[in-house]
Amino acid sequence: MFPEIRETLNPRAAAILLFSVIFSALPAFASWVPVPLRTAAMRDAGLPGGEGMQMIWGISYAPSNPDVIYICSDTSQVWKSIDAGETWQMKNNGFFANGGVSLAVSPVDENLVFVAGSNHNTTVSPAEGIYRTTNGGQSWEIVKPTKFYRTDNMKGGVNFSFTPAGTVYAGTHVDGILRSDDNGSSWASLSVSTDAMVLDIKVDPADAARLYFVSENGFFVLHDSGTGVSAVRSGAGLPLPDVSSSVPRAIAINNSDPRIIYVSAGGYGIYKSTDGGATFVPKNKGLTATLANGKQTTCCAISPVDPMRLYVSFYLTGVRQPYYSSDGGENWVKPSGIDLANLTGDLHDSNDSGAYWGTPIAPHPSLANVSFARGTGSGVPINTTDGGATWLYSGDGYSGGRAGAGATSFGWDVNDPERFVIFLIDYGPMLTTDGGQTFRTLKIPRYSGAMTTPAGALEPVAGSQRIVTAVGGWDKQVLAVTNNEGESWTQIPVDKYGNSTEDSYKFIAFHPQDPSIVYAGCFKSFDGGATWEKLSKKVAAVYPANGDIVYAVEKITTSVIYKSGDGGATWTGLTAPLAATVSEMAVDPGNEDHIYAACSVGVCIWDGSAWTTKTDADGLERDWFSSLNTRYITVDQRYPNIIYAGKWCSWQGHSNGVFRSQDYGATWENITGKLGPEFTPWSLSVNPHSGEIYMGSSHGTWKLTPPYYTKPVLSPKKLQVQ
């Protein structure tokens, strides 16, 4: 089943492969293995791959060792490279927030890093605040609880700045400006800008007592003499920050002449000061057409060693970026190429699209023409070595393609073990025909401007190219079908009786015995997905031994699972009311009345007559938030004693991963391994051919061998450590 194939590895591939093999504290050969959405071009170049896809909000070199780079995303915490961006590894131990707004590395200590930890929403969570690592990301701690909001069009700045003496300043969103004189162990408020989000803060390179910051209220000069603090609004000539599109959001200072300051002012472009921020003038030659099209500048960055070399990125754009200037902002130029080798081309529509939120930019500390950014298209890390004229893929190991609805976020070809589809949030369906060695997008047309495909299914007929899914935004999609493996798609916005198919789809499956029948939420097709009709309840599970037996769950004040023996035509209550919310259910393949439910209170099991709730007393550990909320559940169809459950903590931050039972749910063990402990799965599905459990997450796709199989599985399959 898993042949030993040896292949000579280039150093980058060997690094990722070694990382994959040792990436767990679980028993031998029981390691989670990454399944990057590697393209054929990456394979041909000898690269392990990494698809990106989660938004990078912060990038920072370690100035004392530029081989070390850190990035933070909105959903997958922090990643680190120790080889100048060639490969990336997760660094999430102790990082409870979903991700970060920005991050900064100490100029003298590559292991001291601060992150503005955020869940990127409007609710307040105890997971948010200033995070610090003193050991290069091996562990993190919250050193100052404080709220950091999602800044959207006002992103681009960095919330931390250092003085040569080691003082750290932090610009926050609700607590104004903070100062630490002990590497972040304690923080003092400067009582400045407590009424507005601070978006960027910079220490004057020539005067450590002088700082510049931008907030929703404008551009300010701050003096911190040690005995007193004053902040004065400055920046004559800058647009008034009366709307979010005109708020200044990023600062870049000329290290050679700190009187020269650049500010990114959103829809008004880039402004330059030559008098220390007293006055500014616009510098938008080369940007005018882009700004006139409704775009907004976000990040503005300057090379520390070449003050003529600048970069700027944009919000609300689908064009190549970042733009660059080689003459101090007098002229701006669009890059001629992104991902010149087209390594990511099979994963998205174009390298001229997809960077809706703009990109952070990190110029190299000592090489004038080298910088890192987030690429357009699939959003992988990219780097330039020619000052921004061209950019290259640099994303091996950084994955974030998220299968995010449930077990049917993975579509398995039951007749071909090499062929399956991963249905992604935001990026549509991805097909492999070689067992996960390479993937390509099926290029589904957008619905309402979005291409999330939360679930889907492959027709269970040998040689069939029919695939059924739903496409749209996060909350609403319409049904879609292809009969030629994605060469063309038909969207089905209404059923045969005129009912809108727009809904939130979590479950799509073909009838196991009759491939002409398809279930998709509250819709059913009798002709392989060509036409549909509405059922009275949403199908949430199908009994594998008899596809006419389907299940639904409804909640008013309590949850009740319903069962139908006639394909959803009629329903009867199967279970007693359950005082919990059911997110997903799975059926014992040998007992149609034995149900496993992922619930807000743990895993709930219906044995045919009564509910039993499994909690921390049974090994289903509480997460850092003391939550037992379980969102995903799936059963191994060949070994039904094995059940997998995924924890999720309702937007509070990252939960504590994946659990497995080997005794029909009686007891549970945490199998997250070194993916965690702070880790959130977004889907779980068992490969029907190998028994491997596949997991979708904000950190990409991962797989784990089942406990009844002990031979190592490598990823990519053709690579093996010599």
C-alpha positions, 0 to 999 in steps of 0.5 A: 500500500505504501511502496518504498520509493527512493529519490535524490532530494535537494536540500530544501526538499530534504529539510521539509521531509525531515521536518515531516518525519520527526514532527510529532511526539506520538509513537514511531510512525504515528506522525502528522504529515503535511499534505501541501497543495504542491503543483506539478511545477513545484514537483518538477523543480524538486520542491516540497511545496506550500500553498500559502492561502492564509493572509500574512499580516506581518513579516519581520527579519531578525536584524541580528541574523537575517537568515531568520524571518518570522511571519504572522497570519490572521488565522495560523499564528506564527511561522519561522524560517531559519534559512532566509525564507527557503522553508517555513515551520509553525511556531505556535506553542503557547500562542492561543490567538488565531493570529497576529496583526503585526510582529517585530524582532529585537534588533539585537536578539533573534530569539526575542519577538513580539506579536500583536496577537489578535482574533481579527474580529470585534469580540474580545477574547482572553487570547488577545494581547501582546505575545512574546517569545524569548526562545525563537518561537519555541514557546510564547506567553501573553505579557500584556492582555489587550485587544487588537482589532482586524484593521482591514483597509487600515493595515500596513503598520507595525505595532512595536518599535525598539530603542538602541538601549532595549526599550520596547514601545507598543502601539495598541488598539485600546490602551494607547502607547505602552512602554517596556524597559525589561524586554516586555515583562512589564508594561507602563502606559504613556497615557497617549492615544487611548481613544483611537487605534495606534496603527504604526509606531517608529522610534527616530533612528537619531533620537531615541526619545522621539517617536512617530506614530499614526492612529485613526486620529492622524500623524503624531510626534511623541517625546518620551524624555523619561520624566515626561511624555508629550504627543503632538499632532503633526503632518501638515499637508496630510489628508484629514483622517475623517474617513477610514480611507484617508487614515494614515496607516504606515510610516517609513523613516530614512535611517540615513536622514531621519528628517525624511519620513514617508506615510501611507495615507490610504486612498490618498497614496504616499506622502513624504516629509523632509522636515521630521514630519512637520509637513508632507507632500504627496509622492504618487507618480506611478500610483495615480491610476491605481488610486483612481480605481478605488485602491488604497495604499497600506504598507510602506517600507524602506530599505535600511541600507538604501534610502532610495529603495521603497515599497508600497502595497495596496488594499482592494487590488487585484494587480501585481504588488508591491510597487517599488521606487528606486528614487526615494518615492519620486517614481513608482513602478509596478513589478514586472512579474510575481512568481516568475517560474509560475510555481503556484499557477495551478492553484489560482486564477492568476498572479494578478489577483487575490491580494485583496488585503494588501501585503506587509513588506520586510526589506532585508537588514543589509542587502539593499535589493532583497525584500520579503512580501506576501504574493498575489494569487495564492498568497505565499511568501515571495522574495525579490533580489532585484529591488522589487522588479520581480518576485519569486516563490519562497513558500515551501512549508507554509500551507494554509489551504483550509478544508473547512466544513466537515468530513465531506470537505474531502471528496474521495474517489472510491474506485481510485485511491490516487484521486481525491478532491479537497474542497477549500474555503476561499479557493475552491476545489483542488484535485489530485490524481496521484495520491496527493503528490500534486494538486490543481485547481478546478477553476470553479466560477465565483458566485457573488464574488467568492469561491468558497466550496465548503463540501463536495462529492465525487460520483462513485462510478469508475472513470466518472468525472462528475463532481458536485459541490456548492460555491459562494461566500462563507455563509451562503453558496449555491449548488454547482456540478461539473461533468468533466473534472472542472473543465466547465461548471454549471451553477444551479441557483434554483431547484426544479420547483424554483426554490433558491439553492442558496444556503450554507452547505456542510454536507454533500454526498452521493447515495452509496448504492445509487449514484444517480442520487445526491444529497446536499443539505436540504436538497436532493438530486435524482439525476446525478446533480443536474436537477434538484428538489428541496427536502423538509430537513437538511441531510447531515449524514448518510448510512453507508450500508443503505443510502436511503437512510439519512439523518438530520439534526434540528435545534430549537432549545434542545437538539434532536436527531431525525432519521429517514428511511426513504431518502428524506421524504419522511422523518421520525425523531431518532433521539431524545432531546439533547441540551447541546448544539450538534455541529456534525454527526457520524453514524456507526457503519454497523448500526444505523441507530448508533450516532456520534455527535460533535457537540458544544459539551464534548462528544455525545453518543446515542446508543439507540436508547439514550445519550452519553456525553464524553468529556474531560473525564473520558480523556477529551481534554478541555482547551485553554479556554476551559471549553469542551466544544467539539465541532468535527467527528468522523468514523473509520468505516472499516474499523468502526471502533475508531472515531476522530473528533476535532475541538473548536472554540467558537472564535475565541482563539485556537483550541487543542486539536484532534482526539481519537477513540479506539473503543467506540467512543468510550475513552479518548486520547489527544493525538495532536502531537507537535502540531499543537498544543494550540491548534484548531482543526476545521475538518476531519475525514478518513481516507477510505482506501488507506484508513489515514485520517485527513485534517483540514486546518488554517495550517493546511492539510495534514494526514496521520496513519491509523493505529492499526498500520505502523509503516511510515508514510512520507509526504510527498510520497516519492520522497524518502530520507536516505 
